[in-house]
Amino acid sequence: AVIFDATFSAFLFCFFGLHLNFAMTNQTSIETGRRYFKYKLSIRHNLESVFGKDHRLWICPLYGNGPHGDGVHWLTRSGIWEGDENEIGMKELEGIQKAIKGSNGMEVV
């Protein structure tokens, strides 16, 4: 039983580490072999895009305030939003950019 428990614990530890790395680099298992990650921002912003803006709710499976953006358009490493600007209104896009600029001081183009 001890050997099984140790093996299972090691497996879960590796599984948790792999998925924590995915969250910190803002990637999925499909993107594992790539060298360039276009959604990789800072570790804090990557975790916020996965778990939401409220750090207190990260440990709980609650929606809270949600991530930046609308869930369809995501900020890329180059500082632009991926997605069709015609789908998202320009006023909405400007509002999202102002909200992000206000929360982290970074300029979003």
C-alpha positions in Angstrom: 0.0 0.0 0.0 2.9 2.4 0.8 4.5 1.8 -2.6 1.1 2.4 -4.4 0.6 5.6 -2.3 4.1 6.9 -3.1 3.7 6.1 -6.8 0.3 7.8 -7.0 1.5 10.8 -5.1 4.5 11.2 -7.4 2.2 11.0 -10.4 -0.1 13.6 -9.0 2.8 15.9 -8.1 4.1 15.7 -11.7 0.6 16.2 -13.1 0.1 19.3 -10.9 3.5 20.7 -11.9 2.8 20.2 -15.6 -0.6 22.0 -15.4 0.8 24.8 -13.2 3.4 25.3 -15.9 0.6 25.4 -18.6 -1.2 28.1 -16.5 1.9 30.2 -15.9 2.9 30.2 -19.6 -0.7 30.5 -20.9 -0.5 27.5 -23.1 -2.4 24.2 -23.7 -1.2 20.7 -24.1 -1.6 21.1 -27.9 1.0 23.9 -27.9 3.6 22.0 -25.9 6.2 21.6 -28.6 6.2 25.2 -29.8 9.0 27.6 -29.1 7.0 30.8 -29.4 3.9 31.4 -27.3 1.9 34.3 -28.5 -0.3 34.5 -25.3 2.6 34.3 -22.9 2.6 37.6 -20.9 3.9 37.9 -17.4 3.3 35.1 -14.9 0.8 37.2 -13.0 -1.2 38.1 -16.1 -1.1 34.5 -17.3 -2.5 33.2 -14.0 -5.2 36.0 -14.0 -6.3 34.9 -17.5 -6.7 31.3 -16.3 -8.0 31.8 -12.7 -9.6 35.3 -12.9 -8.6 38.7 -11.5 -9.5 38.1 -7.9 -6.5 36.3 -6.3 -8.5 35.3 -3.3 -10.7 33.0 -5.4 -7.9 31.2 -7.1 -8.1 28.3 -4.7 -11.9 28.0 -5.0 -13.7 26.8 -8.1 -15.7 30.1 -8.4 -16.0 32.4 -11.4 -15.6 35.7 -9.5 -14.9 38.6 -11.8 -13.5 36.4 -14.5 -10.4 37.1 -16.7 -9.7 40.3 -18.6 -11.6 40.4 -21.9 -14.7 38.7 -23.0 -13.5 35.1 -23.1 -13.3 35.1 -26.9 -10.6 37.8 -27.6 -7.3 37.4 -25.8 -4.4 39.8 -25.3 -1.3 38.6 -27.2 2.4 39.0 -26.5 2.7 41.7 -29.1 0.1 43.8 -27.2 -2.8 43.4 -29.5 -6.1 41.5 -29.0 -6.5 38.5 -31.1 -9.9 38.3 -32.8 -11.9 40.2 -35.3 -12.3 43.9 -34.2 -15.6 44.0 -36.0 -17.0 41.4 -33.7 -16.1 43.4 -30.6 -17.2 47.0 -30.8 -14.4 49.6 -30.7 -15.8 51.2 -27.6 -15.8 47.9 -25.8 -12.3 47.2 -27.0 -11.1 50.6 -25.7 -12.9 50.0 -22.4 -11.1 46.6 -22.0 -7.8 48.2 -22.9 -8.3 51.0 -20.3 -9.3 48.5 -17.7 -6.1 46.5 -18.3 -3.9 49.6 -18.5 -5.4 50.8 -15.2 -4.8 47.4 -13.5 -1.2 46.8 -14.5 0.2 50.1 -15.9 1.1 48.4 -19.2 0.2 50.2 -22.5 -2.1 48.0 -24.6 -2.1 48.9 -28.3 
